[in-house]
Amino acid sequence: MRKGNFIYQHPQFIHVLRAILIGLLTGLVVSLFRLAIQHGLTFVMSCFQYFHHYPFGLVFWALGAVALALALGWLTQSYPNIKGSGIPQVEGQLTSQFDEKWWPVLWRKFFGGILAIGSGLYLGREGPSIQLGATIGQGVAETSHVGKLNRRIEIASGAAAGLSAAFNAPIASTIFILEEVYHNFSPVIWLATFVSSLCSNMVSLTFFGLRPVLAVRYQEMLPTRLYWHLLLLGLILGLLGRLYQLIILHLDTWTGKIKWLPPFAYPVLPFLLVIPIAWYWPGTLGGGNQLITHLTNLPFSLGLFAGLFVLRFVFSMVSYSSQLPGGIFLPILTLGAVFGAVYCALMVRLGLLPAHYLPNFIIYAMAGYFACISKAPFTAILLITEMVGSLVHLMPLAIVAMVAYLVVDALHGEPVYTAMFNNFIGKQSVPHQSEMELLITIYAGATLDGRKIADYSWPKNSIVSTIYRGEERIIPNGQTVLHAGDTLLIQACQAKTGQVQARLEAAAHYADV
């Protein structure tokens, strides 16, 4: 059998080979990214220990902080695609509504993220890790000269691998990319993303060891007679999550009203505010994973935990408003963990909860806060389970996550990454391409389920070119009947991609559209 025939008849094999390559490369890059950030934070804390003995050194530190802030601000404003977490950019690529060159983003995001997060700002490494992985996947795809569909599969694979290497959570990373970023669970995609996540995680474990990223020790499980706390905790987290959404989504608008300050100077204030924080509370610097793992070692004080929550909430917003490379993923988990400690301390003071359940509520609140803000409860439950390294918390995690999710949903909260994507894509010009490919999966009971292609009024200038049904690849005609689980490859006019995708997703996911 000729090579070409083998590739055509076994496309999954080729996807897996490329997924392995992408996973290994992404694991290496993101592990170095993590390592550099850790060393950066260690350097900052060591310097401030020195400054406690020689305070005059703070003058030189402040001058250096301003210079670095201006340099990073210039880098970010001159190449806006590296701003923030990078997840909206990746989602734009996966939905064919945005595109970028991979190499300029890769090196700028890498070094910009290290300098921003490693300097102590309350920013997360996970969003940047997703974008770094996506650029590596894009680089492999373009080097291999694959088609448009395969290019998006490689980008999704790299994105999942990036999150996996950042958190050592390959299952949750795959689910997050499919549930929250790509919005597609097609078999064509999930295998490649999962393989990349596993390979990336293997590289990361080689660098950082087998210890879970958030190894929070607990003494015993929460008894069912205390499960009412989970309902109350989920309710409060939902309210706080909606508040977080409202503020984070308006930061760009608010900072844009500061006319006297040029955008490249936005990072100056956060970099200067790091100085008193590093002086008094060095353990809170960065994304917050060190704070999460050390919360149970702090004095058990309601005032202390509440103060930490306010500090983390306010300075997380200030840090993200700088528009520097850095995400909100880990800061959200940190806020949830700290609020879990606040809740536990308050209930202990009221005599409603024993103090030794503090680690439990730290774990539960992380899942609940992320679930409601991102509106991705399955990702939240799996993520915390993998990061904590224990399956025993699944039931409490699920209760808190679902209650918090339902509260935000009742308050009409939109998934934060989807809202960020909508804000981001509204500022972009349409890429100069005449035609793009969309990948749509049909759900059971949807309008397209059980319908012939000829019987549906498809958007103008769009055509179903291929159907993926399990392992089968079908070239359809007008009499082909669509079924739940089918993944449709659709050619659409570039200028109408967003509108076409919204309409077809509604028809593929819901009934009577």
ABEGO torsion letter per residue (X at the ends): XBAAAAAAABAAAAAAAAAAAAAAAAAAAAAAAAAAAAAAAAAAAAAAAAAAABAAAAAAAAAAAAAAAAAAAAAAAABAAABEAGAAAAAAAAAGABBBBAAAAAAAAAAAAAAAAAAGBBBBAAAAAAAAAAAAAAAAAAAAGBBAAAAAAAAAAAAAAAAAAAAGBAAAAAAAAAAAAAGBABAAAAAAAAAAAAAAAAAAAAAAEABBABBBBBABBBBAAAAAAAAAAAAAAAAAAAAAAAAAAAAAAAAAABAABBAAAAAAAAAAAAAAAAAABAAABEAGAAAAAAAAABBBBAAAAAAAAAAAAAAAAAAAAAGBBEBAAAAAAAAAAAAAAAAAAAAAAAGABBAAAAAAAAAAAAAAAAAAAAGBAAAAAAAAAAAAGBAAAAAAAAAAAAAAAAAAAAAGBBBAAAAAAAAAAAABBBBBBABBBBBBBBBBGBAABGBBAAABBBBBGBBBABBBBEABBBBBBAABBBBBGBBBBBBBBAAAAAAAAAAAAAAAABBGX
